[in-house]
Amino acid sequence: MAAPQREADVAAGNRGAPLRALLVMAVVVYLLPLIALGIDEIVLETYWIAKQFPRGARAVFFDVYPFLKFME
């Protein structure tokens, strides 16, 4: 008698799995360029990515990552 209830609980728990996976992917895709830039500038100190930014991309970068406005 407990098996149907357990199956219902598992099914209810799996309903949010795609949403959680999508949220994790969005966070990873959002943070990946920031991590790459941080490694380039802080760890390697080459500043290659910043040198390769096209004209006007710096403003877009700070629009996407508003918490880095202090670096302008």
N, C-alpha and C positions, 0 to 999 in steps of 0.2 A: 504494500500500500504506500510505502514511502518512496518507491521508485518513480511513480508519475510526478509526485511533487518535486523530487530532485531534478527530473528532466525539465520541468517547467521553470525551476530556478535557474538552471543552466541556460535554457533558451532565453530567459529574460536578461541574464547577464551578458549573453552574446549579442544582444540587440545593439548595445552601445559600442561594441568592438570596432566596427568600421569608422565610427565617428572619432573614437580615440586614436585610431591609426592615422586618420586624416589630420587630426590635430598635431600629432607627433611629427608627421611629415611636413606640415606647414611650419612648425617651429624649427625643424632641421633646415629646411630650405631657406628660411628667413635668417637663421644664424650662421649658416655656412660661409657666405661671403664675409661676414664680420670676423669670423674665426680666421679665415684665410688672410684678411688684411692685418689682423692682429699678429699672426705668425710672421707675416712679411715685414711688418714695421718694428715689432717689439723683439721677436726672437732672432730673426735673420738680419734685421737692420739694413735691408737692401732697398726698401721703398719702391720696388719695381712696380707693384700694382698702382700705387699713387701716381707714378710717373706715366703709366700707360692709360690713365683715365682720359677719355675724350673730353673735349671742351664742353663745359656745362654739366658734366656728370657729377662733379663734386657737390653741386647744389641738390641734385637728385639723391645722392647718397645721404646727405644730411636730412632730406625730407623723409627718406625711408627709415633712417635711424636717428630720430629726433633727440634721443638721450645723449648723443655725441656732439651736440651743438657747442659744447664748451671747447671743443678742439678746433673750431673755426678760427 
